[in-house]
Amino acid sequence: MERAKAKARVRHPAWFRDYARLEREAVEINFYNCHDIPGLFQTERRIRALYEMRKPLLDEETVEQRVVSRLARQDILTQWPPPMITAVVEEVVLQRPLGERDVHREQLEQLLRLARLRNVELQVMPTGRTQHAGMGGSFILLTPKGKPQLGYVEAQSSSRLVTDAEEARIMAARYGSIRAQALTMQESLALIEKMVAEL
C-alpha cells in the first residue's frame, strides 16, 4: 500500500520526463559524472540534502516529490533482468561531504554495495590525472531495448536527448576513453573503502 502511494507521487520535472521513460526501458546505461553521484546510486538522505540545498529554494512538497521520484527510478537496479550499468565518478565528488559526514559515509557505503552487484561497474576518475577525455562535462549514454544508443546531457535544469547517431557515437567513444583513464573497478573500490575508513 505504501509503495503504491509512493508510485502515485512520482512526478518528474517536465524537462526530465523523456529521459526517465527511456531509462526505464534501457538494457544498458553508462554515466559519466563530474559534479555528483548518479541519481540511481544516491541514498535517500543524500537526495533530500541535495534538494534542500537547491537555490532558489524548493518548497517542502516539491522536495518530497523529487525525493520520491528519484528513489522510484532506483527500482531498475533490482528488476529482472536488470540493465547493465557502468559509471565513472570524479574522485573529488566522493571527497565532498554533502549533507554532513554521516550522510556522506552512508553514501560511500551504498556505492560499495552497489558496485558489488553483477550488473554494476563503478570506476573513479582520479583528480591527479593529466589527461582527461571528459572535460566537456557530464553525460549519460543509454540503450533502450531494441533501439539505438542515445545520449543525454543535463545542466541547470535543462536537458537534451542526443538522438543523432553520429553524435551518440562520438559520446560513446569519449566514454570509452574516460573509462580507460579512470581507475580500474578494483582500484576504485579500494579507494572508496579507504575514504570510508578515514571518515
N, C-alpha and C positions, 0 to 999 in steps of 0.2 A: 504493500500500500504506500509506504514512504517513498519507495523507488518510483512508483507511478506518479506520485505528486511531484517529485524532483524532475521527472521527464517532462511533465506538463509545464514546468517553469523554464525549461531550456529554450532560450531565445537569444541567438547570436546577433551581434550588431549587423546591420544591413550589409556593410561592406565586407563582412566575413562569411556570409551565408553560403556563397557559391563554393568557397574553399571547404567549409565544414561538410557540405554534402559530398564533395569529391573525396574528402578524407575518409568518410565512412565506407566508400566503395573501393578504397585503394588496396592493392595487393602488395605495394611497396611504397615506403615513404622515406625520404632522405632529408635530414635537416642540417643546415649549417647556421649556427647561431653565434653572433659576435657580441651580443649585449645581454642575452638572457638564456635560460634553460628552456628547451622546447616545452610548450604547454602540456603536451601529452605526458611529460615526466614530472610535472610540478606537484608538490604536495598541496593539500587544501590550505594550510596556513600560509604557505608562500603565495599562492594565488590571491588569497584575501589581502595579504600585505601589499602585493603589487597594485591591486585595485584601490586599496585605501590610500596609497601614496600618490595616486594619479592626480595630475594637475591639468586643467581645472578639476576640482573635487567632484567625485561622483556621489550621488545620494545613496543612502543605505540600501534602498530597494534595488537600484542598478548594480551596486556592488554584489549583493546577494545573488541576483540573477546571473551576473557574469561568472561568479564562482561556480554556481550550479552547472552552468552551460559548459565551462571548461572541464569540470570533473566528468560530466557526461561523455565528453569526447574520449575520455580515457577507457571507456568500455571496449574499444577496439583492441586494447592490449590483451584482453582475456577472452575475446571471441574466438571461435574456431571455424576455419583456420585463421590465425592472426596474420596481419600483414607483416612483411619483413621491414624492420625499421632500423635505419642507421642514423647516427647523429654525431656531428663534430661540434664541440662546445669549446669556447675560448677558456684558457686557464684562468684569466682574470675574472671571468664570470663566476667561477667556482670559488674565488677568493673573496668575493663581495658578499658580506653577511646581511643581505636584505631581510628585513623582518626580525632582526635581532639574532643573537647567537644560537639559541635553542631551535629556532625555526630553520636557521641555516644548517645546523647539524642534521636535523631531521631530513632536510632536502638532500644533503650529500649521501646520507644513508639510503634514502629512496633510490638515488641514482645507482648505488652499488647493487641494490636488489634487482632493479630493472635490467641492469647491464648483464646480469647472470641469466636472464631469460633467453631461451634458444632463438627467439625471433628478433632480439635487440642487439645491436652492435654500437657501443658508445666509445668515442675517442675524444681526447683532449688535445687542443692545439696549444702548444707551449708558448708563453709570452715571449720567450727569448728567440724565437725563430727569425732568421734574417731573410728568408724567402716565404712569401705568404700569398697564395692564389685567391684568397677570399677578401681582399681589401675593398672590394666593391660593396660589401655588406652582406647581411643575412639573406638567405633564400631557402625555399623548400622545393624538392622535386617529388612528385608523386605519380604513381601509375595506377589509374583506376582499372578494374578488371576488364580485359578485352579492349582496352583503349590505349592510345599512345601516351607516352610520358608527358606530363605538364610541369611547368614551373609556377611558383607562386612567390611574389615579393610583397612585403608589407612594411610600411613606415608611416608614423604619425597618423594613425587611424585611417589610413587609406591603403588600398591593396590593388594588386594587378595579377590576374591569371595570365601566364605565358603559354599560349596555345600554338604559337608559330613553331613548327617542327625544328627549324634551324636554330632558333633562339634557345629552345629547350635543349637541343643537342650541345650547344655551347655551354649552357649551365651545367649539364651533366659532365662534360669534360672538365670544367672548372672544379666541380665537386670531387672528381677523381683525383685531381692534383691536391686539393685540400686534404683529402684523406691520406694521401701519400706523405704529405708534410707533417701530419699530426702524429702524436704518439700512437703506438700500437694499442690494441684493446687491453692487453695485459699491463702494459706500462701505464695506461690511463687509469685502470682500476687501482694499481699500486699507488699512483699519485693521489687519487681521491681518498683511499684508505689512510694515507699519511695525513691528509688535510683533516680528516675526522679525528684522528689520534691527537692532533695538535690543538683541537678546539677545547 
